[in-house]
Amino acid sequence: MFIQVIQGRVRDEERLRSGLDRWLEEFAPHAEGWLGGTYGITDDGMFVGTVRFASEEAARRNSQRPEQDAWWREMSECFDGEVTFHDCTDVMMLLDGGTDDAGFVQVIQGKVRDRDRMHSLIDQTGSVLARERPDIIGGTIAIDDDGVMTETVAFTDEAAAREGERRELSSEARQLMRQEMDLIEDVRYLDLHEPWFASHR
């Protein structure tokens, strides 16, 4: 799987959402390898989109279509300043991966110091979270070539997520989470209170 993370400060939310809806209606049916996406806007106006493709090659072919380029030129006018893209071939699934059933999504970003160690920890984390954090229903972890990680964690809803944060975890879970966070520098959290989703049908 290949994930492209798109971020930018929103100038015109209504136009942005309308443009994304248009892409789903007009372009998604012809986008080779497109699997889906998770989108949202933080309280301070930061748009975050994590778009999933079957492969990097499929994503590249999609971006090279003239109609895709024209669409993006229009969409770029919805943002204030620079839009950042993180192209990630290093992708991991948390539990069942991306889900369209989440009521709240938290995005965790930072610079990974040791991606091999991160892979090992994520492999161990899934079964522990399934047992101790039923409010977490899926997620994706994507790391670009510069080591910037974007972890998208899907929750049933925000109230359950906040309750889960207060829950006393086992020593195993606490140790795994501490080790994971110790591998990430410059961590920041982006809360998507009203996420929206799209998936290939």
Disulfide bonds with the S-S distance in Angstrom:
none
